Amino acid sequence: MSRVSFQTDPDRYRHWRLTIDGPVATLAMDTDEAGGLRDGYELKLNSYDLGVDIELYDAVQRLRFEHPEVKAVVLTSAKDKIFCAGANIRMLASSPHEWKVNFCKFTNETRNGIEDASKNSGQVYLAALNGTASGGGYELALACEHIMLVDDRSSAVSLPELPLLGVLPGTGGLTRVTDKRRVRRDLADCFATKSEGLTGQKAVAWKLVDEAVPRPEWNRTVASRAAELAARSRRPGGPGITLTPLDKKVTDDAIAYRYVGASLERAGRSVAITIHGPEGPEGPASPEGPASPVDADFWTLAMTRELDDLILDLRTNEPELGTWIFRTEGDPERVLAHDRLLLGSTDWLATETLLYLKRTLKRLDVTSRSLIALIEPGSCFAGSLLELALAADRSFQLAGVFEGTEGSEADPATITLTEMNLGALPMSNGLSRLNTRFFGDPAALEAAAAAKNRPLEAAEAAELGLVTFAPDDLDWEEEVRIAVEERASFSPDALTGMEANFRFAGPETMETKIFGRLTAWQNWIFHRPNASGPDGALRSFGTGHRPDFDKRRV
Amino acid sequence: MSRVSFQTDPDRYRHWRLTIDGPVATLAMDTDEAGGLRDGYELKLNSYDLGVDIELYDAVQRLRFEHPEVKAVVLTSAKDKIFCAGANIRMLASSPHEWKVNFCKFTNETRNGIEDASKNSGQVYLAALNGTASGGGYELALACEHIMLVDDRSSAVSLPELPLLGVLPGTGGLTRVTDKRRVRRDLADCFATKSEGLTGQKAVAWKLVDEAVPRPEWNRTVASRAAELAARSRRPGGPGITLTPLDKKVTDDAIAYRYVGASLERAGRSVAITIHGPEGPEGPASPEGPASPVDADFWTLAMTRELDDLILDLRTNEPELGTWIFRTEGDPERVLAHDRLLLGSTDWLATETLLYLKRTLKRLDVTSRSLIALIEPGSCFAGSLLELALAADRSFQLAGVFEGTEGSEADPATITLTEMNLGALPMSNGLSRLNTRFFGDPAALEAAAAAKNRPLEAAEAAELGLVTFAPDDLDWEEEVRIAVEERASFSPDALTGMEANFRFAGPETMETKIFGRLTAWQNWIFHRPNASGPDGALRSFGTGHRPDFDKRRV
């Protein structure tokens, strides 16, 4: 199949209608049955595939950056009697294992992004279920802060995956029902095994929705709730910025943007990713008056958009390239100047930019690829970009310089730890990458933090535990080569499992549960014949045949 | 194959040597190569299978109950140059998926039991690695509080599962390396991909072992460390009790002990389990003077031993019986009298009995079977036995009585909540089952706790959220029948995944990570062709063929 692109804009949406009325936006799902990303299925009943979710992600992003005036978003359906039937079953049943898993991951990330908007941007999501919300449809509603269900005796909320399809609700449903909506576990068990779900006041009584509203009062009540949510928001209003199309060039062995480049090393099954620091002789312009210091060209925002797109592209289109090797190039001081501007500003766009970088780095944390950071002379692993090294499974910093180099590369490689690394960009577990790295070892964390705001050469960085290895020129090439080759020789599955365990240290949150535990169980279930075999429930669904289960409990 | 039995005693051990010298016991692994539980593999290099671990579990249990004088346990090997090579690879490679998973679960539970002894019984485990400890062998060492490695240039600790076998260390290794020993995640990644592991002082520097001791000083140093650990223990000494053989009868459709009975309903794929309360007209005898109130016949201990054995038996031998239905029969007052005696005593044996009940209930929590509790007239779901209902995925309490019944069954069913349910028997997450049930809803927890120490009929119990459903005589039979039949109709895998998600609410601990996350990833990896397919790493190991991996990252 052709390469999946994650770039779109509202003019090109086939499945969503975005309308904005003052402080309230309405995002109405209206899937085009014939608009599936691949052949072989129809997107009936507002069921979705990756293409539908790519548009949703785009809308959620644009609402944050382009519409500071929008304070409440009503998520609803443009179809009668159905809100959303969840992920398309035929699409799932006919997809390879890694496609299903990658699709669920992206869908999860978009749901988490919706919660991030509600919580951190004052752009609060309201689910207006004007018809049945089943499976992933109800899970989408669960990502909203307030859920309204039309009370018409037939519209229900349900999680029918287990009874009908032999799989789990794949996008956080089990976790959000208990941990977010606080449904008691035995009732959650009943709900998740009840294919028809619950309607009206019973759904309210079980805490599955916040209110059930009769149809005659529906429109008025939805408008009223949206207005209430908007009235509570501290979002500033005013004009937004336009997320212009990315300047992206794709060839068979490279993907290039303005600041981010990737070289696809197919023979070695790795990708060499280079992030370029800010350009120009000066730091970012300081704002005069009330103007925002950030615009669409601001390096952090532009670079983050490119990195985000690259992660999504590689995850979906290049599953065999199992190791991503990160390098940076540029002046650390310019990176730090941009960081300071963001951290020092109370401007909404500076905040949005930081939140977006946070989400993008989280996306890296849950990426099932081995991540290696190479810290070489001429690099700029400082502040925000140091997070790439801290996110990596291992990092190498050159001790000294490469023999015979000149210019900026004749100075030893350094890293610089700043406030940006001490809490501004938390992981899914709620902690900074630095804190997670030293979890349970407060003395090491303190020692590292005490070394902030100055360039650290390899020996000191290694001593402080900020990098994994610090080989010199003599050993560098071989050590790095062995690490990358070794990674390519291992079982890709075992690496995925190991990395998922090591990357999430420390406390557990709803997000880490979703990515760490729920995803692992779902991966297993997706792969079992009871779901995906010829007689499994996923493939039997809709055929009239009953699934034939291996009855042994594992 | 024949039914696996979990009952043994030191006179029958084939793989371990248990010696006791005052306050120090030595448990030396010495596997009998020809003593595998099944055919087709030899237990070379102190590798283990389920049979080896059954003996280890027996030894750990007996040390706690039969040897209050033992304050430190040295876990070592009776073989030269090798401590333990971990789980036997040929056994794993030739085992069905559910066998592998069940084997790992039991092995994990025994490791957790070792940590429980160190932490809560003052019987502290010391790993004396007199040779290489690889894979599960090093994981066994990780369950000990202090790890000594002989420093002879060849003896190493390693986790070679990922590089050599394409699977994860299956018994907590990844979690304990980071969360218990606080190895930094990037170093943990390097260690877990380095098949040869680390030796001597380098293993100390990486925090993988606590000390490396040259061979000439080995025996003296081990003895000295064991004596130090023993000297710090508050364990009382004195005589222990004998864990006499269980009175167990197994037929094709029933398993019967003195207090616990199970009826195997093969057609419906369920097991009806009945726990009988204490017998006799009186409560337990109150102790006179310093004598322990508990002996080997004390109901709580005897019942717990039976329940523990039944759980292990059914998990291993009856994988197709997917739903366990719990009933109790007896006088709630007598259960409560036993509970009071245990909770009111500072005697070591009372403490051990409570800790054992705690571990057995935890075993139930991680059992991959649907658990249903039926609370009927004549039952005794009070205090300790109420935990069975709180552990269940759902519970039914009869409102009123069954029409036409007489005697004790003419009184409505009640449950009684006591101090026993408020923290004495914590789950793996560190919380009581009651607290877990109401996690995030402190008002509901408080209301339930306020109803303690009095019998609650169905309506009140349901109102307080202590039971799931409270049908009356008219609906009881059909509601229960549908619940059980429905469970049997679902995908066993999806049920396992759902239950594993719902049962572990609230905070995360090393144990919940091991059972909730690590296990899920391992299940998936075990099931993937990259490990268990004909060309997978697990089956290629030792054949001279390199595994052929599907290179797509999932």
Interface residues (C-beta under 8 A of the other chain):
Chain A: P96 H97 E98 V101 N102 E161 L162 P163 G166 V167 L168 L174 T175 T178 D179 R182 R184 R185 D186 L187 A188 D189 C190 A192 T193 R269 P319 E320 G322 S368 R369 A392 D393 R394 S395 T436 R437 F438 F439 G440 D441 G465 T468 E486 R487 S489 F490 S491 P492 D493 A494 L495 T496 G497 M498 E499 A500 N501 F502 R503 F504 A505 P507 E508 K513 G516 R517 L518 A520 W521 Q522 N523 W524 I525 H527 R528 N530 A531 G536 A537 P547 F549 D550 K551 R552 R553 V554
Chain B: P96 H97 E98 V101 N102 E161 L162 P163 G166 V167 L168 L174 T175 T178 D179 R182 R184 R185 D186 L187 A188 D189 C190 A192 T193 R269 P319 E320 G322 S368 R369 A392 D393 R394 S395 T436 R437 F438 F439 G440 D441 G465 T468 E486 R487 S489 F490 S491 P492 D493 A494 L495 T496 G497 M498 E499 A500 N501 F502 R503 F504 A505 P507 E508 K513 G516 R517 L518 A520 W521 Q522 N523 W524 I525 H527 R528 N530 A531 G536 A537 P547 F549 D550 K551 R552 R553 V554
